[in-house]
Amino acid sequence: MIQRKNSVAGNEANARSATSTLTNLPVSGLGPTLSGQERPDPMGVGKKTRRKVVAASFIGNFVEWFDYAVYGYLAVTITAVFFPESDPATGLMLTFALFAVSFLVRPLGGFVWGHLGDKIGRREALAWSILIMSAATFCIALIPSYNTIGIWAPILLLIIRVVQGFSASGEYAGASAFLVEYAPANRRGLYAAVVPASTATGLLLGSLMAALLTGLLEPEQMQSWGWRLPFLLAAPMGLIGRYIRTKLEDSPVFTELAKEDNAVKAPVSALFKNHWRQLIQAVGAVLLNAVGFYVILSYMPTYLSQELGLDETASYVATTVALVTYIGFIFITGMLSDRFGRKKILMCASISFVLLTIPAFMLLSTGNFLVIILVQILLGAMLTLNDGTLPSYLAEMFPTRVRYSGFAVSFNLSNALFGGTAPFVATVLIATSGSVLAPGWYLMGAAAISLVAVACSVETSKKPLA
């Protein structure tokens, strides 16, 4: 028990270290740094304020994706706890179906949080979203098993995951808009890359926790109480995140807008009326991110262990290595998008997936551990070309008056339809087709659609925020 406590404490320290690393990342040869060594710009924003903005934006998404990671990585154990009477394949599909259902409310959450973020401010919306999300995650750890309360166990899990989906729908969009509006004009891509880096760090800690717990505990212990430990961490992390956010001022561009009393009374209505073309393009551009993120970084350990027969611990290790490299690649991509533009980098991402996804999945099926690690690193690097560019691309696509709404609605709509359902669809496709390459074809199709959507959009990286 002492070892486990020390391990959990160590993981919390790693998370804090990751936040510190992100806020002090150097940008050699490209100007100022995320640590805020730049002098105050014309907006009057100094290094201390930007450090706080980076930390506040980081922690909310970190908590959100830590939860999603743990749920995905411990899917087999969660199946045994909440669906013990089902056969393994059916139980796993039910577990991923619950994962997908929580995403169905995300478009609704996008409307609500987008309206609040554009109406009352980014800071207030983000402070409330992290509080609700972390509380819901904590409650998952308290749900009794199916053997204790029967059918009420999966029903309670469903209700809590719906609350999670609603609250989480404001995180990614709000944090990205917040960072872009605080960032120096020529570093918006780099600053916005903090958001996907925080999601990957959450996944990384989730992967480490899953590997640690499965390695130290017997299956009976995991099903009894071990799976609950990661979810209990959400409460303290969420409270810390809310405290940081309440100590910040709102972004300079939104504050200026509020002073002029130009805020739109109904941001979502204005979004559909005046910016519907950008909205359609944004939904299409997010498609690769939605499918790729969940297939490559969340579903992959289950795919490797259940479909390819790789040892569970080895599956977690392979995914962990891929996540570490992914975090580093994210910031490189952010810098590249500042230099070469958002469209070029996003199109490169889509073309890479169209050409290389199936060969990569064929190599995964060899079962060679070293090959699997190398392929996952490759897939992660390809995904960062999209993930590291998308936050700044979406934030710049919409004007300040509807920026939060435009980002939240497009991002959550695409993720609801294609992201949260990706593990479930992948499992069903394999079961119905009998081919372990099925998830690869699904990912390749998503990349093709994103390529068309991005190609139809305009470049925004060199323009001032509207």
C-alpha positions in Angstrom: 0.0 0.0 0.0 2.9 2.4 0.8 4.4 1.7 -2.6 1.1 2.5 -4.3 0.7 5.8 -2.4 4.2 6.8 -3.3 3.6 5.9 -6.9 0.4 8.1 -7.0 2.3 11.0 -5.3 5.1 10.6 -7.8 2.6 10.8 -10.7 1.1 14.0 -9.3 4.7 15.4 -9.1 5.3 14.4 -12.7 2.1 16.2 -13.7 3.3 19.4 -11.9 6.7 19.0 -13.5 5.1 18.7 -16.9 3.1 21.9 -16.4 6.4 23.7 -15.3 8.2 22.3 -18.4 5.4 23.5 -20.7 5.4 27.0 -19.2 9.2 27.3 -19.6 9.5 25.8 -23.1 12.2 27.6 -25.1 11.5 28.6 -28.7 15.1 28.7 -30.1 15.5 31.0 -33.0 11.8 31.9 -33.2 11.5 34.7 -30.7 10.0 34.8 -27.2 9.3 31.8 -25.0 6.3 30.4 -23.2 8.0 31.2 -19.9 7.1 34.8 -20.7 10.7 36.2 -21.0 9.3 38.6 -23.7 8.6 42.2 -22.7 5.0 43.3 -22.3 3.4 43.6 -25.8 1.0 46.4 -26.9 -1.8 44.6 -25.0 0.1 45.2 -21.8 0.5 41.5 -20.9 3.7 40.5 -19.0 5.5 37.3 -18.4 3.9 36.5 -15.0 0.4 36.8 -16.4 1.2 34.6 -19.4 2.7 31.9 -17.1 -0.6 31.9 -15.1 -2.6 31.7 -18.3 -0.6 28.7 -19.6 -0.9 26.9 -16.2 -4.7 27.6 -16.0 -5.2 26.4 -19.6 -3.1 23.4 -19.1 -4.6 21.9 -15.9 -8.3 21.8 -17.0 -7.6 19.8 -20.1 -5.1 17.7 -18.2 -7.8 16.6 -15.6 -10.4 16.0 -18.4 -8.2 13.8 -20.5 -6.7 12.0 -17.6 -10.2 10.7 -16.8 -10.8 9.7 -20.4 -7.5 8.0 -20.6 -8.1 6.0 -17.4 -11.5 5.0 -18.6 -10.2 3.8 -22.0 -7.1 2.1 -20.6 -9.0 0.3 -17.9 -11.9 -0.6 -20.2 -11.4 -4.3 -19.7 -11.5 -4.0 -15.9 -14.5 -1.5 -16.0 -16.3 -4.1 -18.2 -15.9 -6.7 -15.5 -17.1 -4.3 -12.8 -20.2 -3.0 -14.5 -21.1 -5.7 -17.1 -20.0 -9.0 -15.5 -22.8 -11.0 -17.0 -22.0 -10.2 -20.6 -19.5 -12.1 -22.7 -16.2 -10.2 -23.1 -16.8 -8.8 -26.6 -20.3 -7.6 -25.8 -19.2 -6.2 -22.4 -16.4 -4.3 -24.0 -18.7 -2.8 -26.6 -21.1 -1.7 -23.9 -18.2 -0.1 -22.0 -17.2 1.9 -25.1 -20.8 2.6 -25.8 -21.0 4.4 -22.5 -17.8 6.2 -23.4 -19.5 7.3 -26.6 -22.8 8.4 -25.0 -21.0 10.9 -22.8 -20.0 12.6 -26.1 -23.5 12.9 -27.4 -24.2 15.8 -25.0 -21.0 17.6 -26.0 -22.7 19.6 -28.8 -25.3 20.8 -26.2 -22.4 21.7 -23.8 -20.7 23.5 -26.7 -23.7 25.7 -27.2 -24.0 26.4 -23.5 -20.3 27.0 -22.7 -19.8 28.9 -25.9 -22.7 31.2 -25.1 -21.4 31.8 -21.6 -17.8 32.2 -22.8 -18.7 34.8 -25.4 -21.3 36.5 -23.2 -19.8 36.7 -19.6 -16.1 35.9 -20.4 -13.7 33.1 -20.9 -12.5 33.0 -17.4 -15.8 32.5 -15.7 -16.8 29.7 -18.1 -13.5 27.9 -17.6 -13.7 28.2 -13.8 -17.1 26.5 -13.7 -16.4 23.9 -16.3 -13.4 22.5 -14.4 -15.3 22.4 -11.1 -18.2 20.4 -12.5 -16.0 18.1 -14.5 -13.6 17.2 -11.7 -16.6 16.6 -9.3 -18.2 14.2 -11.8 -14.9 12.3 -12.3 -14.5 11.9 -8.6 -18.0 10.5 -8.3 -17.2 7.7 -10.7 -14.9 6.3 -8.0 -17.8 6.1 -5.6 -20.2 4.0 -7.8 -20.8 0.5 -6.3 -20.2 -2.5 -8.6 -22.9 -4.4 -10.6 -22.6 -7.2 -8.1 -23.6 -4.8 -5.3 -26.5 -2.7 -6.7 -27.2 -4.5 -10.0 -28.4 -2.6 -13.0 -28.1 0.7 -11.1 -24.3 0.5 -11.4 -24.1 1.0 -15.2 -27.1 3.5 -15.0 -25.2 5.7 -12.5 -22.0 5.4 -14.6 -24.0 6.6 -17.6 -25.5 9.6 -15.8 -22.1 10.7 -14.5 -20.4 10.4 -17.8 -23.2 12.5 -19.4 -22.4 15.2 -16.8 -18.7 14.8 -17.6 -19.4 15.2 -21.3 -21.4 18.3 -20.8 -18.8 20.0 -18.6 -15.8 18.9 -20.6 -17.2 20.4 -23.8 -16.2 23.9 -22.7 -12.6 23.0 -21.7 -10.7 22.5 -25.0 -12.4 25.4 -26.8 -12.2 27.8 -23.9 -8.6 27.1 -23.1 -7.5 27.5 -26.7 -9.4 30.7 -27.2 -8.0 32.0 -23.9 -4.4 31.2 -24.9 -4.7 32.6 -28.5 -6.2 35.8 -27.2 -3.3 36.2 -24.7 -0.5 35.1 -27.0 1.8 37.4 -29.0 0.5 37.8 -32.5 3.3 35.7 -34.1 3.3 33.0 -31.5 -0.4 32.0 -31.4 0.3 28.5 -32.8 2.9 27.8 -30.1 0.8 29.0 -27.2 -2.3 27.2 -28.4 -0.2 24.0 -28.6 -0.2 23.9 -24.8 -3.8 22.7 -25.0 -3.2 19.4 -26.9 0.0 19.0 -24.9 -2.1 19.1 -21.7 -4.5 16.4 -23.1 -1.5 14.2 -24.0 0.0 14.7 -20.6 -3.3 13.6 -19.1 -3.3 10.5 -21.3 0.3 9.9 -20.3 -0.5 10.0 -16.6 -3.5 7.8 -17.2 -1.4 5.3 -19.1 1.2 5.3 -16.3 -1.4 4.8 -13.7 -3.0 1.9 -15.6 0.3 0.2 -16.2 1.3 0.7 -12.5 -2.0 -0.6 -11.2 -2.2 -3.6 -13.5 1.4 -4.5 -12.7 1.1 -4.2 -8.9 -2.4 -5.6 -8.3 -4.1 -8.9 -8.9 -7.1 -8.9 -11.2 -9.4 -9.4 -8.2 -7.9 -6.3 -6.5 -8.2 -4.2 -9.6 -11.9 -5.1 -9.9 -12.6 -4.6 -6.3 -10.9 -1.2 -5.6 -7.8 -0.6 -7.7 -9.6 0.9 -10.7 -11.1 3.6 -8.4 -7.8 5.2 -7.4 -7.1 7.2 -10.5 -10.6 8.8 -10.5 -10.2 9.9 -6.9 -7.3 12.2 -8.0 -9.7 14.4 -10.0 -11.0 16.3 -6.9 -7.8 17.9 -5.7 -6.5 18.6 -9.2 -9.8 20.2 -10.2 -9.8 22.5 -7.1 -6.3 23.6 -7.9 -7.3 24.4 -11.5 -10.3 26.4 -10.4 -8.3 28.4 -7.9 -5.7 29.3 -10.6 -8.4 30.4 -13.0 -10.3 32.6 -10.6 -7.1 34.6 -10.0 -6.8 35.6 -13.7 -8.2 38.5 -15.6 -10.1 37.8 -18.8 -8.3 38.0 -22.1 -7.3 41.5 -23.4 -9.3 41.3 -26.6 -12.5 40.1 -24.8 -12.0 42.8 -22.0 -11.7 45.4 -24.7 -14.8 44.1 -26.4 -16.8 44.2 -23.1 -15.7 47.8 -22.5 -17.1 48.8 -25.8 -20.3 46.9 -25.0 -20.1 45.1 -28.4 -20.7 41.6 -27.1 -23.3 39.7 -29.1 -26.5 39.0 -27.1 -27.0 35.6 -28.8 -23.5 34.4 -29.9 -24.6 30.9 -31.1 -27.4 32.5 -33.2 -25.0 34.9 -34.7 -22.6 32.1 -35.4 -25.1 30.1 -37.5 -26.4 33.2 -39.2 -23.1 35.0 -40.1 -20.3 32.3 -40.0 -22.0 29.1 -41.1 -19.3 28.5 -43.9 -16.5 28.6 -41.3 -18.5 26.4 -39.0 -18.9 23.7 -41.7 -15.2 23.9 -42.6 -14.2 23.7 -38.9 -16.4 20.6 -38.3 -14.7 18.9 -41.2 -11.2 19.9 -40.1 -11.8 18.5 -36.7 -12.8 15.1 -38.0 -9.2 13.8 -38.3 -8.4 15.0 -34.8 -11.6 13.4 -33.4 -11.0 10.0 -34.9 -7.2 10.0 -34.7 -6.9 11.1 -31.2 -9.1 8.4 -29.7 -8.0 5.6 -32.0 -4.3 6.2 -31.6 -4.0 7.5 -28.1 -7.0 6.1 -26.2 -8.2 3.0 -27.9 -4.8 1.6 -28.9 -3.9 -0.2 -25.7 -7.2 -2.1 -25.8 -6.7 -2.8 -29.6 -3.2 -4.2 -29.0 -4.2 -6.4 -26.1 -7.6 -7.6 -27.1 -7.3 -7.7 -30.9 -3.6 -8.4 -31.4 -2.9 -10.4 -28.3 -0.2 -8.2 -26.9 0.4 -8.4 -23.1 -1.6 -5.7 -21.3 1.4 -4.2 -19.6 3.4 -4.1 -22.8 0.4 -2.4 -24.5 0.5 0.4 -21.9 4.3 0.7 -22.2 4.1 1.1 -26.0 1.4 3.7 -25.7 3.3 5.6 -23.0 6.4 5.8 -25.1 4.3 7.2 -28.0 2.7 9.8 -25.7 6.0 11.1 -24.5 7.2 11.7 -28.0 3.8 13.1 -29.0 4.1 15.9 -26.3 7.5 17.0 -27.7 6.2 16.9 -31.3 3.2 19.0 -30.4 5.3 22.1 -29.7 7.4 21.6 -32.8 4.2 21.6 -34.8 2.9 24.7 -33.1 6.1 26.5 -34.1 5.9 25.2 -37.6 2.4 26.4 -38.0 3.5 29.9 -36.9 6.2 29.9 -39.5 4.6 28.2 -42.5 0.8 28.7 -41.8 -2.0 26.5 -40.4 -3.3 25.2 -43.8 0.0 23.7 -45.0 0.6 21.8 -41.7 -3.0 20.6 -41.5 -3.0 19.4 -45.1 0.3 17.6 -44.5 -1.3 15.8 -41.6 -4.3 14.6 -43.6 -2.1 13.5 -46.6 0.2 11.5 -44.2 -2.8 9.6 -42.8 -4.3 8.9 -46.2 -1.0 7.4 -47.4 0.5 5.7 -44.3 -2.4 4.5 -42.0 -3.0 1.1 -43.5 0.7 0.2 -43.8 1.1 1.3 -40.2 -1.7 -1.0 -39.0 -0.2 -3.8 -41.0 3.0 -3.4 -39.2 1.2 -3.3 -35.8 -0.3 -6.7 -36.6 3.1 -8.3 -36.8 3.1 -8.4 -33.0 6.8 -7.3 -32.7 7.1 -5.1 -29.7 9.8 -2.9 -31.1 7.9 -2.4 -34.3 4.7 -1.6 -32.4 6.5 1.1 -30.5 8.1 2.6 -33.6 4.7 2.6 -35.4 3.0 4.2 -32.5 5.6 7.0 -32.5 5.1 7.5 -36.2 1.3 7.6 -35.9 1.6 10.0 -32.9 4.0 12.3 -34.9 1.6 12.4 -37.8 -1.3 13.2 -35.4 0.6 16.1 -33.9 0.7 17.8 -37.3 -3.1 18.1 -36.9 -3.4 18.4 -33.1 -0.7 20.9 -32.6 -2.1 23.2 -35.3 -5.9 22.8 -34.8 -6.4 24.9 -31.7 -4.9 28.1 -33.2 -6.6 27.3 -36.6 -10.0 27.1 -35.1 -9.6 30.1 -32.7 -8.4 32.3 -35.6 -11.2 31.2 -37.8 -13.9 33.0 -35.8 -14.1 36.6 -34.6 -13.8 37.5 -30.9 -17.6 38.0 -30.5 -18.3 34.3 -31.4 -14.8 32.7 -31.0 -15.7 30.6 -28.0 -19.0 29.5 -29.5 -17.5 28.8 -33.0 -14.7 26.7 -31.5 -16.9 24.9 -29.0 -19.7 24.0 -31.3 -17.5 22.8 -34.2 -15.1 20.9 -32.0 -17.7 19.2 -29.9 -20.0 18.4 -32.8 -17.3 16.6 -34.7 -16.1 14.8 -31.5 -19.6 13.8 -30.5 -20.3 12.2 -33.9 -16.9 10.7 -34.6 -14.5 11.0 -31.7 -16.2 9.6 -28.7 -17.7 6.8 -30.9 -14.3 5.9 -32.4 -13.4 3.1 -29.9 -16.9 1.7 -30.2 -16.9 1.9 -34.0 -13.5 0.3 -34.2 -14.6 -2.6 -32.0 -17.7 -3.1 -34.1 -15.9 -2.9 -37.4 -13.4 -5.5 -36.3 -16.2 -7.8 -35.0 -18.2 -7.5 -38.2 -15.5 -7.5 -40.8 -13.1 -9.9 -39.1 -10.2 -7.6 -40.1 -7.8 -6.0 -37.6 -7.1 -3.3 -40.2 -10.7 -2.0 -40.0 -9.8 0.9 -37.6 -7.1 2.0 -40.0 -9.5 2.3 -42.9 -11.9 4.3 -40.7 -9.0 6.7 -39.7 -7.9 7.0 -43.4 -11.5 8.1 -44.4 -11.6 10.7 -41.7 -8.2 12.1 -42.9 -9.6 12.4 -46.5 -12.6 14.4 -45.4 -10.4 16.7 -43.2 -8.1 17.3 -46.2 -11.0 18.6 -48.3 -12.3 20.8 -45.5 -8.9 22.5 -44.8 -8.2 23.0 -48.5 -11.4 25.0 -48.7 -10.6 27.3 -45.8 -8.4 30.5 -45.8 -5.0 31.0 -44.1 -5.3 33.0 -40.8 -1.9 32.7 -39.1 -0.5 36.0 -40.4 -3.7 38.0 -39.8 -4.6 39.9 -36.6 -7.5 38.4 -34.6 -10.8 39.6 -36.0 
